[in-house]
Each structure stands twice: as structure tokens, then as C-alpha cells.
Amino acid sequence: MPAPAWQYHEPDHPGADFDALAEIYDRNMQKFRDVQGEIVEILDFLALRPDQSILEIGTGTGEFALAAARRCARVYAVDLSAGMLRYAEKKAQARGVANVEFLQDGFLTYRHEGAPLHAIVSQIALHHLPDFWKQIALLRMAGRLAKGGKLCLRDVVYSFDPVKHGKFLDEFISEASERAGPQFAGRISDHVRNEYSTMDWIMQGMIERAGFETERAKHSHGFFALYLCTKI
Ligand SMILES: C[S@@+](CC[C@H](N)C(=O)[O-])C[C@H]1O[C@@H](n2cnc3c(N)ncnc32)[C@H](O)[C@@H]1O
């Protein structure tokens, strides 16, 4: 069935062309993020059992999906980008992981038809949607979980004081340049200028209105947030 004319067209999102970037993106993430630490943080919260299935939306190069697959029966790994999925699928083959299903789809269009889900995870992807559509995406995620199901959401979410945004962003971006080089700092500027990252209080409100209780929220550098939530 075609999407209604008023629905946000997900592939039009501003930001990087992920199709062309998979390998570089994967390398940069290993360099600039504590990818393994982030995975452990989420897996500890999920406490997956071998009979459970989970969904990851915006799986990218699949690092989380592949780690989670070793703890549960099946991972449905959804992403809009064919290039990212191809790259993730190759990693799965190289690592001998066979229980991840890679699916090209989006937050607003993916229809889950597999086994009931224990949890949904999304990292650094929801900011690709404008706020209204983030709310719709969160409602759709809640709709796919039973009571007690888990949501782990990590994203670029602003918890700095917007009154002082100029000073904060200048300092944050200049520190990033010192730590990781001007190209990386440029990507942060691009993100702030073009992408749909929202403020923490708005994100918390949207999570709550979608029917989740936030059990733990962790903020880092005023710029990133992780919400570990349960469907009520
Ligand atoms: C910044 S990457 C994050 C990848 C990975 N989750 C990580 O933490 O490194 C964002 C990913 O979200 C995907 N994406 C963007 N908009 C999306 C949407 N509406 N639905 C599903 N995936 C989307 C992109 O193709 C890209 O692979």
C-alpha cells in the first residue's frame, strides 16, 4: 500500500549519504566512540534470553545487531540504506553470525511480521526524523512491544542550556577538532545546522507519551543521550 501524501518521506533525510559511506563510517565509529562499551551498556539492560527476538532500527554497519545476535534467537536489523546493510551483512558472514535478518526499511514504514519482540534498540538514527515524526516512530515502536518490553534509544540529543548555545557549540566543536581533527568537527557543525536533533525535555516527553517509562537516562557532553525504557 503506498504511503499517504502527507507522510514524511524518510529517504529525504538531511545529513550524510550513508550508502556511499559504510566502510568509512564503520572505521570512524570504532575510532571516535566506545562502541563496545555502548553495546555492553545496552545488553546489560536488556538481559536477553536465548529464546527472545529483538528489533534494531537504523542498524547502520550492524555492530550492535551482531553482538546482540550472540545472546538471543533473532535480530531484525532495519535500515534505510542499502549500502550500510550490504556492509553489515558482509560482517555477519565474516563473523559466522546467521541469526540476523537485514531489512531495508524505515521507522515509519517497517511492519513487523516475525516472532514477538522483546526489545527495540535504536542508536544515533531517530534524529533523522523531524519531531512530529519522531513521536509517530516512538508510538509505532511501542505498538510492537508487549507490556514490559524494552526500548533502548541513544541519539544526539541536546541537554545544554539553549540560552548559551553559541558559547557551548563553539567550545564543543573546537574541542572535537582538537581531539579528532577538523573533518570530524565539521561533521558536528553540519549536524547541528541541518539535522533534527531535539532537546532532552522534548525527547523525554515524547518517550513518555508513547507509553514508556524511562528507567534510566544518561547524558554525555550535553550532546548525547541514552534512554533505557520499559513499556508500561
Ligand atoms: C548515524 S548512523 C547510526 C548507525 C548505528 N546505529 C550506529 O550507532 O553507529 C544512522 C543510520 O540510520 C539510518 N537511517 C536514517 N534514517 C532512517 C530511518 N528513517 N529509518 C531507518 N533507518 C534510518 C541511516 O541509513 C544510517 O545507517
The ligand as an SDF file (V2000), in Angstrom:
LIG
                    3D

 27 29  0  0  0  0  0  0  0  0999 V2000
   24.4920    7.7070   12.1880 C   0  0  0  0  0  0  0  0  0  0  0  0
   24.0550    6.1410   11.5480 S   0  0  0  0  0  0  0  0  0  0  0  0
   23.9640    5.1520   13.0360 C   0  0  0  0  0  0  0  0  0  0  0  0
   24.2660    3.7130   12.7730 C   0  0  0  0  0  0  0  0  0  0  0  0
   24.3720    2.8230   14.0080 C   0  0  0  0  0  0  0  0  0  0  0  0
   23.1070    2.6580   14.6660 N   0  0  0  0  0  0  0  0  0  0  0  0
   25.4020    3.3640   14.9820 C   0  0  0  0  0  0  0  0  0  0  0  0
   25.0620    3.5810   16.1580 O   0  0  0  0  0  0  0  0  0  0  0  0
   26.5460    3.5480   14.5820 O   0  0  0  0  0  0  0  0  0  0  0  0
   22.3460    6.3740   11.1730 C   0  0  0  0  0  0  0  0  0  0  0  0
   21.7310    5.1970   10.4220 C   0  0  0  0  0  0  0  0  0  0  0  0
   20.3110    5.3920   10.4220 O   0  0  0  0  0  0  0  0  0  0  0  0
   19.8250    5.0940    9.1120 C   0  0  0  0  0  0  0  0  0  0  0  0
   18.5590    5.8320    8.9520 N   0  0  0  0  0  0  0  0  0  0  0  0
   18.3760    7.1480    8.7020 C   0  0  0  0  0  0  0  0  0  0  0  0
   17.0670    7.4540    8.6750 N   0  0  0  0  0  0  0  0  0  0  0  0
   16.4060    6.2890    8.9200 C   0  0  0  0  0  0  0  0  0  0  0  0
   15.0340    5.9500    9.0030 C   0  0  0  0  0  0  0  0  0  0  0  0
   14.0760    6.8740    8.8530 N   0  0  0  0  0  0  0  0  0  0  0  0
   14.6980    4.6700    9.2630 N   0  0  0  0  0  0  0  0  0  0  0  0
   15.6740    3.7110    9.4230 C   0  0  0  0  0  0  0  0  0  0  0  0
   16.9910    3.9830    9.3340 N   0  0  0  0  0  0  0  0  0  0  0  0
   17.3540    5.2530    9.0920 C   0  0  0  0  0  0  0  0  0  0  0  0
   20.9430    5.5360    8.1750 C   0  0  0  0  0  0  0  0  0  0  0  0
   20.8410    4.8990    6.9130 O   0  0  0  0  0  0  0  0  0  0  0  0
   22.1800    5.1250    8.9660 C   0  0  0  0  0  0  0  0  0  0  0  0
   22.5740    3.8030    8.6680 O   0  0  0  0  0  0  0  0  0  0  0  0
  1  2  1  0
  2  3  1  0
  2 10  1  0
  3  4  1  0
  4  5  1  0
  5  6  1  0
  5  7  1  0
  7  8  2  0
  7  9  1  0
 10 11  1  0
 11 12  1  0
 11 26  1  0
 12 13  1  0
 13 14  1  0
 13 24  1  0
 14 15  1  0
 14 23  1  0
 15 16  2  0
 16 17  1  0
 17 18  1  0
 17 23  2  0
 18 19  1  0
 18 20  2  0
 20 21  1  0
 21 22  2  0
 22 23  1  0
 24 25  1  0
 24 26  1  0
 26 27  1  0
M  CHG  2   2   1   9  -1
M  END
$$$$
